[in-house]
Amino acid sequence: MALESILSPNLAQNLLSLYGSPLYVYNGDSLRETIEHITKAIPYPQTQFCFASVTNGNISLLRIFRDAHWSLHANTPGDIYLGLKAGFEPQHIVYSGSNLNREEMAQVLNWGVSVLNLDSLSQLDLCCEVYQSLPLNAKPPNLRLGLRLNEPTLTGDSRIGVGPQEFPEAIAITQSAKLKLSGLHFYRGTGTNATKAFTQVIDSILAIGEQLPDWKYLDFGGGFGYPYVHGGAAFDWYEFGQVLTERLNQQGGGIDLVIEPGRAACAGCAILLTTVVSIKWQGEKQIVGVDTTVANLSVPSVHGRYREIVGLTAPISDTLYLTDVCGNTTYSGDYLGRNRPLPKLAIGDILAILDVGAYGYAMSSHFLHRLRPAEVLWEQNQHRLIRHREDYQVLLVNQHI
Ligand SMILES: Cc1ncc(COP(=O)(O)O)c(C=O)c1O
């Protein structure tokens, strides 16, 4: 059930009194339901589900994925580091990132990560070179190397990946390191709700994979959308899973599948609670000041993405006012929401910004030197702190004073 409907005004108030306002609250029960929904939607037996932790690196949430037998998708060495700390085995981490330097490449291999999808021939070359230089006992066993695909008709205009015309050179690079190129990685770009945008490219992608003589696995990304506008277009996991399974079975069923959802897996499991600290009216418009900022949740303002905002404590009223929900800085873009229909609010009212589980805390920053909120996990009617609220000390970290 959605958190905003579980949280009574008293409970919301209670959480804020205990942990401070603003506050990220995650619903562990609904996260598990989403994980199960996605897992069941793809019946293809050789599927490795990997949570893309670029969206949320909280260790307690990563453990929920691990306990559900998901693997981890890492964009960066930092993702891997957090994944290992959360208890993922290195062989259950798939790396598909960009532009590692030599030390980082060595670190990734030393950690034992054994599936790497590389973004360019030079990254592939570096990976093979570093791999060869490792002592035998430090080489990750069963290393699987793949290429990230760049094919504008399928991947759009993207800086990422390698074109099929580069495959022969890529194969030569891996062969000279006595390795095989066994993977193809496709990433459609983030936040796509149109299921067809994925299903209609499957055949073309499989045909491209066939161009790799040692092809063993297909990593189909990432990029699956989430319906932030409730009732709006939503990615259909079942349709996608059926079509993909059918095509892979037609292929003979010998290709392993990797799926690495980020946003689709965790966006809906969290809300950001915030308290109204100021009210003013500009003509007919209600201007509400809250105690959070786009530095705590950059998505709505910086990326122009919509997040629903609901009043948890405001009296239920039929009269709604066009409302701007404004952050607690003077940054001109500090809007958590604009032109939202909300009841007349009062100082002290609690608002919930919905669907902030993905790219929420993970993209928060110290821009404007506002501190980051605490994070709380709600499970089976219990709550527990999973990350402390920051204090001003954090602004001094690593500074020479
Ligand atoms: C390679 C790759 N896979 C998966 C993801 C997760 O994307 P999404 O949240 O759109 O599913 C990303 C996001 O950057 C990515 O780069």
The ligand as an ORCA input file, in Angstrom:
! r2SCAN-3c Opt
* xyz 0 1
  C      23.744      1.107    -17.819
  C      22.604      1.511    -16.962
  N      21.718      0.576    -16.561
  C      20.668      0.897    -15.772
  C      20.486      2.195    -15.336
  C      19.281      2.494    -14.514
  O      18.437      3.247    -15.280
  P      16.888      3.400    -14.951
  O      16.780      4.021    -13.626
  O      16.428      4.293    -16.037
  O      16.298      2.033    -15.025
  C      21.376      3.200    -15.738
  C      21.197      4.586    -15.303
  O      22.006      5.437    -15.481
  C      22.469      2.843    -16.565
  O      23.346      3.754    -16.995
*
